[in-house]
Amino acid sequence: MNLTNETELWTTAVDDKKLPAMNFYLDRRLGLLEGPERIRDLLTTEKSVGIIVYADEYEALRPHLAPIPHRTIRAKRGADLLVYLSTVGP
């Protein structure tokens, strides 16, 4: 995962425990997506974008996102709770 200062970060994980931890460990505030509707738009932008979603939410969106080039990062071991989606870039 290559996060630059230009990478816009978003999440649908509005949770009193997870969100502050994400902001802390990523050393920036994540934009909040109130629902999955904007994910498709963000992944088709020319900008460098990263989106953190719940794994079950990603599975439900997967068929709709399949035609859009994007990368995913998931946990290799342990609980598979979150998925990081990013634009492919140039």
Secondary structure by P-SEA (a helix, b strand, c coil): ccccccbbbbbccccccaaaaaaaaacbbbbbcccccaaaaaaacccbbbbbbcaaaaaaaccccccccccccccccccccbbbbbbbcc
